Amino acid sequence: MAGPALTLECKPKREDLYPVDEYSQPERQLHRHVLYHTQPGDIVVVDARGDMTSGIFGEMMLTYFAGRGGKGIVVDGCIRDFGDATRLGIGMWLRGTTPNFHTQTNIVPTAVNVPVACGGTVVVPGDIVVADDDGAVVVPIALAPKLLEVAGEHAEWEEFSRIKLEEGGDLQRYYPLSDEARPEYEEWRRAQAGE
């Protein structure tokens, strides 16, 4: 999965600054507001302070997000309703799950689409989030073109190396691609391009 980041920041709760009842003033609930910005392909990144007791989103809010075309969430914390949420077809990278909604605990959403810290990394709205079964990384939007160039080349030589290793090729020669094997790779690459 890859897509642009929408961000949500949380801070420790102070009851004088934030209502305790989640449903009393939904227009003030910033965890809802981040979802209102959803465009197809977006990924919501949440700085939930690593809190393991606060479920930032539940099934209903994630249903809305998926319905708007959202692709996934990266939460430095927890969500609720995990079993139901998995059926929505969105990617989820989380620290865990909890039955508690966020206002029952000690953090509250405080800002939408501002730079946040998630998993020890700064994420700026619009940065590209790339995630798979191994985890999630963020690419500053200014570096995205260079990443595509480097990652494309890396993926190509790995494909070549995989073929050679499946054929019983020497691991030291083909992974990583050695200077000695590079001419073979270049020839394979030209053949793939139909040159």
N, C-alpha and C positions, 0 to 999 in steps of 0.2 A: 504494500500500500504506500502511496505517496500523495501528498497534497499540501496545500497551504494551511498554515496554522491560524486558528482563532485562539485567543488566550483568555484565561480567567485566573485572577489572582485571589488568594484567600489570606486572611490574617487572623490572629487570635480574636475571639469574640469579646465585645464590650456591650452589654445589654443596653446602655444608654445611647449607643450608636446604631444598633441594629435590632429590629423587633424579633422576639423569640418565636412567635407563632409564624410558621412558614406560609400559611395560607391567608393571614390577615391582610397583608399588603403585597400581593404577588407582583405588582408593578415595581416594587423596590427590590425584588429578589434578583440579584445580578447573575446568579447561575442560570436563570432563565434568559436574561438579556444576551448572554454570549451566544445562545442558540438562535436567537432572532436574526443574527447576522449570517446564518448558514447559507452557503451557496453549494451547489453540487461539487463534491470532491473535497470539501473542507475537512480538516481534522482539528478537534478541540484539544488544546493542551492546557492542563489545569495545575497550577501551583497550589496544592492542597497541604503544603507544609509537611508531607510525609505522614499525615495524621491517619491512624489506622482505625479510628472510631467514627469517622464522619463520612457518610455516603453523599457525595456531591450530586450525583444524578441517580435517578431511578428509572424503572422501565418506561413510565409515561413520557418523561422528558427525552429519553433516548429514542422513543418511538417517534416523537416530533422531529428530532434531529435526523433520524434515518429517513423520514418522510420528506424532509427538505433536501435530501441528497447527500447528507453528511456521510463521510467515509469511515471515520474512526475517532477514538478518543485516547489520549495519553493522560493519565491522572497520577500525579505524585501523591497518591492517597487511595481512597476507596470509592466504590459505587454501591448502590442497593440493587435488589432484584436481579442479581446476576444471572440466575437460571433463565428468567424470561428475557433478559437483555441479550443473551447469546443467540436467541432466535431471530434477532433483528438483522443479522447479516452485516453488522459493522465491526471493524477491528477494535479490539480493546486491549490496551496495555495499562495495567493497574498494579498497585502494590497489594491490593486485596479487596475484600468485600465486607460489608457490614449491614445490619438491619437498620441502623440509625440514619435519619436524615440530618443534614449538616447543622441545622439550628438546634438539634438536641445535644450537640457536642460543643467543643471549644473553638471552632473556626467558623468564619463566615466569608462569603465572597465579597470582595471590596472593589475590584476594578475589572473592566472588560477591555480586551484588545490593547493591553499595555505590555511592555517587556516583563516576562516572568522568569522565575527560576524553577525548573522542573528536572528532578533527578540530577541536580548539580550542574545543570546546563542552562544558559540564558536562551530563552526563546522569544523572538520578536514577532509580532503579528505579521503574517505574510511569509515568514520563513517556510522552507519546504521541510516537512516531516516525512521521513522514509522509515517504514517499519515492516518487520517480518517476524517470523517465529523466534529469531534470536534477540529481538529488542527493537528499540526505536532510536533514531538519531535525528538531529536537526541540521539543516544546511542553510546558512544565511543566503537570502535570495540573491545577493550580489555575487556569490560564489557558485550559484547553480549552473551556469553555462560551463565553467571549468570542470565542475564535478561530472557533468554529462560526458564531456570529452574524455576525462580520465577513466571514469567508470565504464564507458563503452569499450575502450581499448582493453581494460582489465577483463571485462566479461568475454570479449572475443578470444583473448589468449587462453583464458580458463576453459572455454569450450574446446579449443584445439587440444589443450593439455588433457582434458577429460577423455577425449577420443583416444589419444595416444596411450594414456594409462589403462583404459579399458582393453586396448590391444596388447597389454603387457609391457608397455614402454617403461623406461627407467625413471623412477621418481625424481632422482637428482637432476636428470636432464629436462624433465617436463614440468616439474612443479617445485618451486616457481620456474617459469620458463627461463632456461639458461641461455646465455649468449650463443652457445653451440647449436641450440635448437631453434633459435630465432629465424634463420633462413628457411627452415621447414615451415615454420608458422607463417612467414610472409608469403611463401608459395601457396599454402593452404588458404590464406586470406584472399589472395588474388583469384584463386579457383572459386571461392565462395561468391566473390563479386562478379564472376563471369568474365574476367579479363583474359 
